[in-house]
């Protein structure tokens, strides 16, 4: 395959090698096999399955992945040492399409580690690449820290590797040091300068230390590279690598200015992203491009309104293209009425304009106190929402509790007049209910008091249900709040208001909320 006239970009995934090198990201044998199978299934061209000489476990994993692979080239990594290369070949040789990837650090800093002169290193490159090519006809060679290697020396060693039989020349930005314009120029100049460069595939391997890995990889493709080395979720050393999902979707979405393509089935991206996050223990940041939780989520009222009218107003790709079922419109303090109405409709709740206005006011109040408002939060708000003026209304509640008796001071509006009372009780809820009875004396007996959290987390809403009985009349009340005691007071007052209505002493009954089945 030539590079200059071919629009096909080869995807080389190193999640199982470079990705697993992230501190704490070690995967079990079974997990490696699972991820390799998912990579193969999604259309990854080359899977770098591991570093066979690193451990017996790595060798076994690479060997079994090589034997099980159906389509992808299976590659193992080897240092520029003959035992490494032999061990790598033993691991990958049973693959339908094996590859040996050997490397050595060529920058002044890396040459100093083995204390090799330029000539000594050049001799080792020639020897080890030749040895690898005698074992396997698919050999990749990498000058580690290429972007900080002297230009003349880089050209020299690339030429040596090509003459020794390397079929792919990978140019790594090992420490994430380069910038896009440099990345493109480096590949372009190597292709133009090095003899034999038109007979091999040039690859790019970029790290994300300065946050430019994806940009540098795409720039390298513009310069003539036709293989991108990447990992799922950008997993890798330090700040990570080029993320597979980012380069693949960038090429798909911006085909107008980057007329290249891959063989990746993008609909499987989200599934493998989540599996890698699970098995590696590295959670995906919420605002991560393509696969982050918020990548297709819109909370702003302006954005939500636009999305409801035309998804293309705020999304440049379809969530279905990466394996999601659709866009998410999470409700929060920035959301507007249009999003709330859409959510209620989705939940099967039909409300009128006046009731929506009341629910929206309560929703905004809740959203100011909660980071995220869940579907059950919305349903709890609907259940607690009434129209009209109740005879009893909670104005303020202050509770003090600890190892001794609890004390509650409550302010209520009773028939339009504000009144307050303080009472002690056996716990904050008991004290609150006694304070309410001081302001509104009644003979109602508490038949049921039930609390449950409708959402998760320490800021979860508590839904409280109260059932009162008075002279054979039953009244129930329910309320939700992030404060359980406040929810209890509201539910108790709600039930009392219903008793007042039933006794015919003012107010009016609560209108029924219409629910429909959601299919």
N, C-alpha and C positions, 0 to 999 in steps of 0.2 A: 504494500500500500504506500503510495506517495502522499505527501502532505499538502503540497501547494495547490493541487487541483481536486482534492477530495474534501467534501464537506462533512464527512463522518468524523466525529470526535469520540475516541475510545475512552471509556470510563474505567479507571483502575482504582478499585476500592481497597484501602488499607486499614479498615476498621479493626480487623482481627490482628493486625500487627502494630502499626503506629498508634491506632486508637486505643488498643489494649495496654499500651505502654504508659498511658495516663495513670499517675499514682492513684490507686484505689479502684481502677477499672478492670481488674483481672476477671476474666470469665472462666467458668467451668468448661470442661471438655464438651459436655452436652450442649451448653449454651453456644459454644463456638460452632459446633455442627449445625445448630439451628439457624444462627445468623448467616452462616455460609450458604445454607439452602435457600434462605430468603433472598440473599444477594443474587444467587444464581437464577432464581425464579423471576426476579424483577428485571433481569437483562444486563447486569453488570458484566463487562467484557473480561476483566481480569480481577481476580480476587487474590490479594496478597494475604495468604492464610496464616503467616507467622514467621518466626525466626527459628528454624529447626534446631540449630546448635545451642540455642539459649537454655533449653531444658528438655528433659525427656517428655514432659507433658506437651510442650510446643511441637516437638517432633511427631508425637502420636496424633495430635490434632491436625497438623498439616497433611500427614500421610492419609488419614481417614477422609479428610475433605477432598484430597486429590482423587481418591478412589470413588467417592460418592458423586462428584460433580458431574453434571450433565452437559452443560454448555460452556461455562466460563473457563478461561485459561486459569490454571492454579499456579500461583507464584510463591516462592519462598525467598527469604532474604538471607544474604551471606556477606560477611565481611570479606575484604580482599585477602583471604587466607585459604590455602588449599583445603584444609580440614573442614572449614565452614562450607565451602562450595560442594565438597563431596557429601557432606551431611544433608545439605539442601537438596541435592539431586536424589539422594535416597528417599527423601520425603515426598518429592513431587513427581517422581518418574512414572508412577502408575496413573497419573492423570491423563485424560484424553488429550489434553493440550497443556503440557507443563512449561514453566518458565523459571529460570534462575535469575535472581536480581542480586548483583553484587555491587558494593560501593566502597568508597574510601574518601576521607576528608581531604580536600585539595587546597583549601585556603591556608595562608601562612600560619594562622592559629592552629589549624588542625594538622598541618604537616609537622608542627613542633611536638605533638603528642607522641608519635612513634619515632621522632627525631630522624626523619628522612629528608634527604635533599630532594630537590626537584627531579634530578636524574634517577635517584633511587626509587622515588615514588612512581615515576613513569615506567620504570622497569617492572615494578610490581604490578602495575595496571595491565601491562602487556601480558605478563605471565598468567595472572588470575583470570582475565577475560578469555584468553586463549583456552585455558583449562576448562572454564565453564562451557565454552562453545564446543569443545570436543565431547562434552557430555550431553549437551542439549542444543538444539538448533534455534531456540528462542531465548536470547540472553539480553537482559537489561543491565545497563551500567549507569551508576550515579556518582558524580563528583560532589560529595557532601559539602555544604556551605559554598556552593558554586557562585552565588551572588556576591561573595566577598573574596573570590579567587581572582588573582591577577589575570587580565584579559588574555595576554599572550600565552600564559601557562594553561589557562582553561582551554583555549583553542588547541594547544599541543596535546593535552591528555584526551580530549574528545576525539581527536584524529586517531590517536593510538588505540582507543577503545573500538572505534569503528573498524580499523584495519585488523584488530584482533578478533573480530567477529560479532561484536554487539549489534543487535538488531533494533534496539530501542535505547536512546540516550535521554536520560532523565536529568533535568536541570533543577536541583532543589534550592529553594530559598529556605534553608534549614532553620534560620532564626527569625524569619518574618521581617527581614531588613529592607527588602526592595520596595519599589513603588510601581504602579501599573505602567507608566511610560518606560521605565527601565526594564521591566519584565518583558514587554513586547519587543523592545529594541535588542535585548540580549539574545533572544531566540532568533530574531530576524538576522542579526549579524553572524551568529554561529552558522546558520543555514547558508548564508552567502559566503562565508569565509573558509569554513573547514572542508577540506577535500573529502568526498564521499558522503557529505551530509544529506544529499538528495536520495540516498539509498537506505536511510534509516528513518524511524519515527522519532520525533522529538517530543518529550513529555515535560510536564511541569508539576512540581510538588511544592506547594506554598503553605507556610505556617502563618498563623494569625496574630502574631505578637503585636502588630500595630493596627490590627483590625482590617487588613487589606487582602487577606488570603484569596477570597473569591474574586475580587477585582484583579489581583495579580494573575490568577489562573486564566481568567477570560482574556486578559491583555496578552498573555503568552500565546493563546490560541490565535488571536489577531496577528501575532508575530510569526505564526507558522507551526506552533506546536499542535499535535493532533492526539495527544493523550493527556488527560487531566487526572492527577492522583488526588484522591479525596477520601473522606470518611463520612459515615452517617452521623448527623448532628454536629459535624465538625470536630468530633472527638479526637483528642491527640495530645501530644506533649505540650506543656505550658498552656498557652492560650488556644491550642488546638490547630486544626488543619482547615483547608478548604472543605466546605460542607457539600456533600454530593447533591443534596436537595436544592441548594442554592444555584450551583452552576447549571444543573439540568433544567431547572425551571427558568433561569435567566435566558438560556439558549432557546427555550420553547416560547417564552413570552416576547422576547426581543429579537425574533428571527429576522426582523426588518433590517436591523443594523449588525446582527451577528448571524450570518446565514449558515450556521452549522447545526448539526443535530446529533442525537445519541440514540441508542437502542433501548433506553430505560423506559419501563412501564411506570409512568409517574403516578398512576392510581394506587400503587403499592407503597408509595413513599411514607405516608403517615403511619401505616402499620409497622413497617420496619423501624421507623424512627422511635416509636413508642417501645418496641421490644428492646432495641439497643439501650434506650434510656433505663429500662427496667433491669436488664441483665448486667449493665455496667455500673449501675448505681449513680449515674450522672443525669440528674433531672434536666430537662430542656427548659431554658429560661422562657418566661411567658412571652417576651417580645422577640423571640428568635424568628428570623425570616423563615417563611414557608411552614415550619412545623411547630412553632410556638403556640401556646394556648390562645394568645391574642392575635395571631396572624390573620384570622378571619373573624374577629370579634369587634363589634362597634358599640361603644357606650354613649358617645356624644349624641345629644338630641339631634343636632344638624346632620350628623353622619347617619344616624338611624333612619331619620326621615328620608334622606336621599336613598338609602339602601332599600327601603320599602317601596320606593317609586321606581328605581332602576339600579340594580346591583352594580352596574358598571361605573356608577358615579364615584364609588370609593373602593372598588376592588379591581385589580388588573389581571386577576386570574380567577378561575372558578374553584371553589373548595373541592368540588367533585374531582377535579383534575389531580389532586394529591391524595384522594381516598377519603375525604370527609363527606358527610351527608349533606352539609349545607353551611350557610353562614350562621354565626351566633350573634344575637343582639342582647348581650347581658344588660340587665337593668341596674342602674346605679344613680348617683346623685346628678349625673350629667344628662340623664335620659329625659326625653320629652313625652308629651301625651300620646303622640302617634305610636311610639314604641310600646307604651303601656297598654294602649288599646289593642295593638297587634298581639301582645303577649296574652292578654285576657282572652282574646279570640282563640289563640292557639290552645289555651287551657280549657276552652269550652265554656267560658263565662260571658254571658250577654248582659251588658249594662247600658243604661241610658246616659245621655250627656251629663245630666246633673250628678248622677251617681259616680260617673267617671271622674268628674271634677273633685268630688269628695275623696274618692280613693286616691287620686293623684296627690292631693295635699298630704294625706297620711303616708303615701309612698315616699314622697320627698323627705318627710320628717324621718322616716325609717332609714332612707338611703344616706342621710347625713350622719347616722349613727352606726351603719354597717358598711363594710367594705364592698360586699357583694350581696345582692338581693336575689334569692333563689325563687323558683316557681312556687314552692310551698309557702314562702314568705308572702307572695302575692295573694295566694288563696286565703291565707290567714287574715290578710288585710281586708279582703272582700268580705269574709265572714264577720269581721268586726265592724264593718262599715254600715251605718244606718243613715237614713235621711230624716229630717225634721229635728225639732228641739226636744231633747229628753228633759224630764223634770229634774233629774239628778245628773250632774256632770262633774267629773274630776278636774280640779284646777291644779293642785300640787300635792305631792306626797313626799314626806321625809321620814326615813326610818333609821333608827339606831339599834343595833343588835350586837351581841357578843356572848360572853359566858353567862351574863345575867339576864334578867327579863328584857324583852325587846320593847321599844317604844316607837309608836307611830304618830306623827302629826300630819293631819290631812286637811286640805282645803277643798271645799266643794261649792259648787253653785247649785242652790236648791230653789227652784222656781224663780230663777233670775237673781237671787240674793246670795252673795258669798258668805260662807260660814266656815269655821275651823274648829277642830277638836283634837285632843291628844289622849292617847290611851296606851296602857301597857298590855302585854300579852305573852303567851307562851310561844315565842317566835315571831318573826316579822309579819307573817301573813295573819296570824291570830290577832296581833295588835292592830293591824290595819283594818280588819273586819270589825273589830270592837269600836274603833274610832268612827267608822262609817255608821254603825248602829247608834252611836251617840248623837250624830247629826240627823239621822233619819231612823228614829225608833221603829221597830217592826217585830212581828212575831214569827217571821219566816225562819224555818229550820233548814240548815245546810245539809242536803242529802248527798251531794256529790261535789268533790273538789279534785280536779285532775289536771296534771301538768305534763306536757311533753314538749321536747325541742323539735321544731319542724325543720331545722337545718343544722348543719354541722358547725363546729368551731366554738370558741369561747364567746364569740359575739352572736351566737345563734339566737333566733327568736324563740321565746317560750310561748306556747299556746296554752292558755288556762281555760278550762271549762268548769262552770259552776251551775249546780241545780238547786233551786230553792223551792220549798213547799210551805204554803200558808193557807190555812182553812180549806184544804183540799185542792187548792190551785197550785199548779206546777209551772215554774218559769226557769228557763235556762239562759245563761249568758256565756259568751266566749270572747276572749280578746287575746291579742298577741303583742308582745313587746320584747325587746332585748333584756329588759329587767323583769324578772319573774314576779316580783312583788307588785310592780306597777301593773303588769298584765293581770294579776290576781284581783287588784282593786277595780280595774276596769271591768273585768268579767262579773264581779260581784255587783257592781253598780248597774251594769247592763241587765242582769237578772232582776234587780230591784225595779228598774224602770219598766220591765215587762209586767211585773206584778202590779205596779201602779196602773198601767194601762188596763190590765184585766180587772182590777177593782173599780175601774171607771172613774179614777180620781185625777184625770188629766193625761195629756200626752196622746200619742196615737201609736198603733202597733207598727212594728218594724216591717217594711215591705220585703216580700220574699225576693231572694236573689235567684235568677233563672240560670240553671246549669243545663248544658246539653252534653250528650255523649260525644267524646272525642275519638275519632277513628284514626 
